[in-house]
């Protein structure tokens, strides 16, 4: 009896998952001319200046090479 309940729960879960994926397909359309939302800058000072000028937030990603087998953040 418990095994049948587990099978039914799994079936309902899989059905709901597939239904959610199919429902989301209509919303996954790409824009013809999408606006540039993320701009990458290699220079922090210029990136900060542009963010201040355009009143937009920044997302800072920092990286360093590995040192003695300890990987950096890339």
C-alpha positions in Angstrom: 0.0 0.0 0.0 2.8 2.5 0.9 4.7 1.6 -2.2 1.6 2.5 -4.4 1.3 5.8 -2.6 5.0 6.6 -3.4 4.5 5.7 -7.0 1.4 7.9 -7.2 3.2 10.8 -5.5 6.1 10.5 -8.0 3.7 10.3 -10.9 1.9 13.5 -9.8 5.3 15.2 -9.2 6.6 14.3 -12.7 3.3 15.4 -14.3 3.3 18.7 -12.5 7.0 19.2 -13.5 6.3 18.5 -17.2 3.2 20.7 -17.1 5.1 23.6 -15.6 7.8 23.2 -18.3 5.3 23.2 -21.1 3.5 26.2 -19.6 6.8 28.1 -19.4 7.6 27.5 -23.1 5.4 30.3 -24.3 7.3 32.8 -22.1 10.8 31.8 -23.4 10.7 33.9 -26.6 13.8 35.9 -27.5 13.5 39.5 -28.4 14.2 40.6 -31.9 16.5 43.5 -30.8 17.2 43.0 -27.1 18.5 45.9 -25.1 22.0 45.5 -23.8 21.4 44.7 -20.2 24.8 43.7 -19.0 27.9 45.6 -20.0 31.3 44.2 -19.0 34.2 46.6 -18.2 37.8 45.6 -17.6 38.6 48.9 -15.8 36.9 49.6 -12.4 37.3 53.4 -12.6 35.7 53.6 -16.0 32.9 51.2 -15.0 32.1 53.2 -11.9 32.1 56.5 -13.8 29.7 55.1 -16.4 27.4 53.6 -13.7 27.3 57.0 -11.9 26.7 58.8 -15.2 23.8 56.5 -16.2 22.5 56.0 -12.6 22.8 52.2 -12.9 24.0 49.7 -10.3 27.2 47.7 -10.7 28.0 44.1 -10.1 31.7 43.6 -9.3 33.4 40.3 -10.1 36.9 39.9 -8.9 39.4 37.2 -9.8 42.9 36.1 -8.9 45.2 33.4 -10.2 45.7 30.3 -8.1 48.4 30.3 -5.5 50.0 27.1 -4.3 47.1 24.9 -5.5 44.4 27.1 -3.9 42.1 28.3 -6.7 41.1 31.9 -7.0 37.6 33.3 -7.6 36.9 33.6 -11.4 
